[in-house]
Amino acid sequence: MTAATKQGLSRRIVIARGAALAAAASVPSGWAIAQAKPLKVGLMLPYSGTFAKLGENITVAIEVLIAEKGGKLGGRELQIIKLDDESKPEIAPQNADRLVKRDQVDVLIGTVHSGVQMGIHKVVSESGTLTIVPNAGNVAVTRALCAKNVFRSSFTNWQPAYGMGVAAIQKGYKKAVWVTWDYAAGAESGAGFKEAFEMGGGQMLPDLSLPFPQTNFQPLLAQIPGLGVDVVGAFFAGGGAVQFVKEYAAAGLKVPLCGSGFLTEGTLEAQGAAAEGIETALHYGDGLDNAKNIAFREAFKDKAGRDADVYAVQGYDAGQLLAVGLEAVNGNVDDEANLYKALRAARIDSPRGPISMSPAQNVTQNIYLRKAEGGQNKVIGIAAENLADPGTGCKLV
């Protein structure tokens, strides 16, 4: 047999042959041998570049969960294999292929960047590797491209913005415009806001957008006074969100600004006074008063030396979801029918509140209304309770 042929053998073939040899030698079965081996968990996350802190927070939170479980999940020791995806979509398929084929991971947890997620998705959907998405919000993964082995512990871009649209209607706003970068996350968020706003009787004007990652916001801001809108919704994140919020305030616009929670998530310190009073919607926020959140934040800070954020919560819940599945099958990941059944039926006590899986295997969760005050995104209510992404086009068999 050639080396290439050996490399092409699937994990199940290897286990099956191992079982046959073991039986012949009158030693413990191949299944028992597999159970004694550490479960390989691949973490394909950004550990360098712009999103490095996000990847690190997800990783630390997973480690917190594993420690809480005594170092094992479903009775299995874990071997964690980390791979820096560098937030580069162009190398995502080969990175995922490396984890799945060379390292033969049993589970892949990844990633942050939606473009990278699409590169991962093709590999894992074809290989059947159990995959949990701890951040990337692109809707296709749990809509038209959904796969029975792919679950998400975070959100879709549609969800927070839909919640903000609901809240905007409840505040009595009638006419709105969405401002964003012209890329998938901005468009998907805008679609969520528009759906909720128009369903409530509001009128949406055509989006104001500019190419990603440009930050020449002045031409867009100059149009707002003449539009006659009574609220502006926005999706920006990171440095772009900082600049947009500052320029919006500096322009002296009297129209209230709101948006998907990433407009002010992790950016408040840099935005300073310009962000005061901005309302956003997200599945997590500062001051959530529940026992799970309090305990998690304490454990995370003890380990990381910094406060937890929404990315840490999503990583922790990726670990919680995996634990539910593995405990149901006593660590036997090859018992796919019962493993996936348990994952789909999971009811998890999250730091963000109770969560479960939608039919498309995305998170059903509360979307909170937050207000920027004194450097915090303070939760002031629930914008949409137990909100599931519609999962349009998903056909799981």
Phi, psi and omega in degrees: 000134181281163178298323180296320179295317178302317182296330183281350180295135178285162179299322182292324178295317179300315181296318181298316179294322178298323180294317181297316180295321181295318180298318181297329182268002179059042174245174182308150184299161177300324179298318180294323177297316180299321180294330182284340182280150176298145174282126181274120179243115178270128175254102178259097188218162176282121176245006175216163177081197188302321186262016184301317181297325179295314179297320180294318180294321176298316182296312180301318182295322176297319179296324176299315180297316180298320178296320178298330181270011178078019177088358179228152172236125182060030180081001182257134167295155183242139170247111182270126178243113183263139177223124179282112180277353175059011183056035182247105180302328186293337179252005183299314181300317181290327176294315179295321179298322179298315180293318185286314187267313182282309182276345178051052178293147176278330183220141175240127175248116181179153003216206181260309186280128183296325178295320176294323180300322179295324177292322176294318191300319181298317182294311186285328179291328178281326182275337183082011180292129177302126185229135176238125182269115184266000176204300192318128189258007182301130190291331187302327184301326178241026170237247188299331182259016184302151180221147186296338182261007183243122180236156180234133180253012186245273188185168162252155180305330181296322191298303182299320182292324175300315178301321179293324177297319177299313181296322180297319177295318181296334178277357175092009178289144185243331186222129187220162172224145180255131181242131185195173166286150179273078176207177191303312184298319179294317181292318180293323176294315179300323179295322178294314179299314182298317181301312181291319184293316181287327177297330179272005177098003180279166179247126177255132173273164176303145181302148167257122185217163174218156184298143174282136003254036182301151181229029175274081187278346188302317179299328178286315181297327181294337181278337190298316182301331182271000184274340180074022179275154177253003172202147176242127175255150184212150168232111168217163180215161176060220182298325177297321178294320178300310183294318182299312181297319179295317181288328177297314179294318182295332180287348178071024181292136182268354181281127180302142178252134176221183178170181170299147189303338182290350175299326181236002181283117180075009184238355188299320181299317180288329181284331177061219184298337182297335183271347185306128176090350180292133178256135179224167178235135180202167182274011176205161179190168181286137175088012176297118188260080172223154187300321181296317181294317181298314181293319181296314181299323178293314181294320180295315182294323178299323184275319187262340182077016178211168182284149175288155176225187183298328181291320176297317179300317180295323177293317178301318181286335171298318177294318179298317180297315179300319180298319178302313181295314183292324179294328181290334183243017180053038175083359183273091183293345178281350174276068189299319184302311181283329177298308182291327177299317180293320180296317181294329183269003186300135171236112192244136173274099184260156172303337179274355187115182183293137177226157177210179180260135174283169177303334178269005176070034170251164184285132167263126191199164173285139171253118187268144171271126182238152176232130180285115180216123175057037178082013178231150171266084187284129178289124181243001178167181176253118181285319179212120184271135178047054184274126175252141170296144183297341178063033184306127177085356181283128178226088178274139179245000000 
